[in-house]
Amino acid sequence: MRVSRHWRNKLFRYRLVGWRCVSCGAFHYSKPLVCKRCGSREFREVELPKTGKILAYTMVKIAPKDFKDKAPYLVGLVELDDGTKILGQLTDFTKEELKEGARVEAVLRKIREDGENGIIEYGFKFRPEIRRPPQARA
Amino acid sequence: MVEAALKALDDSGLSRVNSIYVGNMAGEFLQEQAHLGAIIAEDLGMVGTPAYRVEAANASGAAAIHAGALEIASGRADAVLVIGGEKLSDGLIEEVSSALLMGERQEYEGFMGADFYSINALLYKLYMRRYGVEDDLIAVFPMLSHKHAKGVAHAQYPFEVSLEKILSSPYISEPLRRFEVSGVGDGAAAIVLIGEELKSKIKTPKTELYISSATDFMTPFEREDPLRFQSLGVAVNKVLDEAKVDRGDVDLIEVHDATSIMAAISLESSGFAEPGESGRLAMRGEFDLGGRLPYNTFGGLKARGNPFGATGVYQVVELHLQLTGRAGKNQVDSPKVGMAQSLGGVGATAIVTLLKAV
């Protein structure tokens, strides 16, 4: 795999940056020419909130080939704090923490490797939200 | 694929057609083979005949029928051969999972490792929560498909499976269990489409075909309602309009039960059950062979099998057998109208075929 296939999506994968339709608000993870929902052609770049909650989750037992050695792993449908719904892997969860409605935060993690000599792709996953003590927030 | 095509040609009595359409999804990936149109034409001894492959993920077979039907409708062709085929057993299990994932966006679901089954599992959870139903009212659909596949010669799994057995099978992606998803298999099916000109010349039992299609957002979670396949609702309404048939006139239905939850959502999205009610109707026997609306009368994707590109063509062949009274022990009582629903991805493509007895 050429690096460009990953690199062109780096804003979304690394920082949850995408494009929101100015007229209807639909979110697009890669820069669109036309809004998939309303057909508008005007967008503004947005950085999605890094926190949200789990709407539903599941554990993948039989994975596609790129994720074969990662299975079993968790996939969740997450509603971010601005209402955007996105899919992502869940990580660092204990059995007790894993439930619908649980608060999550995005964290940068290794997603997959393209064989022994290929590139290693990083991107966001969601882990349980770590509640920092008030003085550490500054 | 050649075997199925020859059966269809021999049944029709035709030896030549104007065009060939091949439905196949994963050949480029599993066999590293594209250009199936020209290959099949050659293997059928029909070199010279125009032939293309048509692809719409899991609905590739139905898409090939659609393409063929459009050529007939345009008046350009009198006879078209449509073949659907797939050889999934050439792939390792993770390769078949990857092939299925190709029907979703690689840059999004693919990168997240959110495969076809996990998306279905998330829908399953949302469904149970919204309608307050347990998994038995969803797992009833694979049970029904298996019941109807019993003893069917062309079925992959021609035997019954009890609801208890389905519900005790291991999770493939919780709450979706292994016995709630179609298996990995090979297969091919073919049909011959003809136009008005040839109608009187062909003696084989015929049916009238109507077909419509629609698309939806790729990801169910970006749709207005993830628990409704709007594409399917639109395509069903279009085809009923075109055939001048009411929903209540449909005598039997082939549903795209790639997973149990897709069967439930399909029946509800297309107006054959109220939202959240399809499982209860199934439990009451409404979708049995002798019920109000016989469902997957040869076992559907779950039990007859789901070799992607072949699937949509199988459905139409099976409807044709039913409407021409050639369904053997699975024959439903003198049906006049049958509907087949084929989905690509998790409903991003819907292609609906309606057959009328003539």
Interface residues (C-beta under 8 A of the other chain):
Chain A: N9 R13 A26 Y29 S30 K36 L55 A56 Y57 T58 M59 V60 K61 I62 A63 P64 K65 D66 F67 K68 K70 Y73 V75 L77 K85 L87 G88 Q89 E100 I111 R112 E121 G123
Chain B: L92 I93 E94 E95 S97 S98 L101 E107 Y108 E109 G110 F111 M112 G113 A114 D115 Y117 S118 I119 A121 L122 K125 L126 R129 P170 Y171 I172 S173 E174 P175 L176 F217 T219 F221 E222
